Amino acid sequence: MYQLEAGSSLIENAFKHGVSASKKSTIEINMTTNAKTVLFTIENDNFPKKTDDKSGSGIGLPNIEKRLELLYPNKNSFKTVVKDNRFVAQLEIETS
């Protein structure tokens, strides 16, 4: 069994950066497994910070990458992309 600690951090990031108080917001979470991998994808609306917004430290995603390499050295893939005004984070971990 694998602990997906980085998954909870991605969910926290989705709520922190992907939810608006004034606009409809959607967060989609998907996790699939097979004999060799666990694939975790989280997709949320992209609400970019205003340039004068100094909240947050901007270290969330780099910290996730570092933790993944410590927990699953050379057995993980972590990608993020903004597509159609949606932020998508995809994490794949080799299990064998």
JOGILIN-V684263 format. One record per residue. RES is the residue in one letter. PHI is phi in degrees with one decimal (NA if undefined). D_FIRST is the distance of its C-alpha to the first C-alpha in whole Angstrom. Layout:
BEGIN
RES|PHI|D_FIRST + RES|PHI|D_FIRST
END
This chain:
BEGIN
M|NA|0 + Y|-110.1|4 + Q|-86.5|7 + L|-110.0|10 + E|-60.1|12 + A|-65.1|15 + G|-60.7|15 + S|-67.2|16 + S|-65.8|19 + L|-66.4|20 + I|-65.5|20 + E|-58.7|22 + N|-61.7|24 + A|-62.0|25 + F|-71.9|26 + K|-70.7|28 + H|-110.2|30 + G|-113.7|30 + V|-123.4|31 + S|-112.1|35 + A|-76.2|37 + S|-115.5|40 + K|-126.6|38 + K|-59.6|36 + S|-131.1|32 + T|-132.8|29 + I|-123.8|26 + E|-115.5|23 + I|-123.7|20 + N|-138.2|18 + M|-136.5|14 + T|-129.0|14 + T|-134.6|11 + N|-141.7|13 + A|-64.2|12 + K|-118.4|12 + T|-144.3|12 + V|-116.3|11 + L|-118.6|14 + F|-120.2|15 + T|-126.9|19 + I|-129.4|21 + E|-131.1|24 + N|-143.3|27 + D|-60.1|31 + N|-101.5|32 + F|-114.4|35 + P|-59.5|36 + K|-68.8|37 + K|-70.5|41 + T|-61.1|42 + D|-89.6|43 + D|-79.6|40 + K|-103.5|39 + S|-72.0|36 + G|76.1|33 + S|-103.4|32 + G|74.5|31 + I|-110.9|28 + G|-58.7|25 + L|-67.2|24 + P|-60.3|25 + N|-64.9|23 + I|-60.7|20 + E|-60.1|21 + K|-64.8|21 + R|-63.3|18 + L|-61.4|16 + E|-68.6|18 + L|-71.8|17 + L|-78.9|13 + Y|-134.0|13 + P|-59.1|17 + N|59.3|18 + K|-127.9|15 + N|-140.1|16 + S|-136.2|18 + F|-131.5|20 + K|-133.2|23 + T|-131.4|25 + V|-154.2|28 + V|-104.0|31 + K|-138.0|32 + D|52.3|35 + N|61.6|34 + R|-125.1|31 + F|-96.0|28 + V|-121.1|25 + A|-117.2|22 + Q|-128.0|20 + L|-123.1|16 + E|-124.4|15 + I|-124.5|12 + E|-75.8|12 + T|-107.7|9 + S|-125.5|11
END
